[in-house]
């Protein structure tokens, strides 16, 4: 569910939706989502002063709080 949510949000932000890739690493207490986008779209995902990235992380946190698990979004180059 978290993967689909992040993919949906990011694909609507970038110019190249085909370049969006989300890798999920499951742990006992948390889930790590590694996000890769096309090099030209990295700025659109991070935003000015990291505001868009922070907003995506906030939405992800709100979506996972009911499951009792923590989700962490890592934006990779």
PEJOTA-V92144 format. One record per helix or strand of 2 or more residues. SS is the DSSP state (H for helix, E for strand). FROM is the first residue (numbers start at 0). TO is the last residue. If there is no record, write none. Layout:
ss={SS;SS}
from={FROM;FROM}
to={TO;TO}
This chain:
ss={H;H;E;E;H;H;E}
from={1;16;20;29;38;47;69}
to={12;18;25;35;45;66;75}
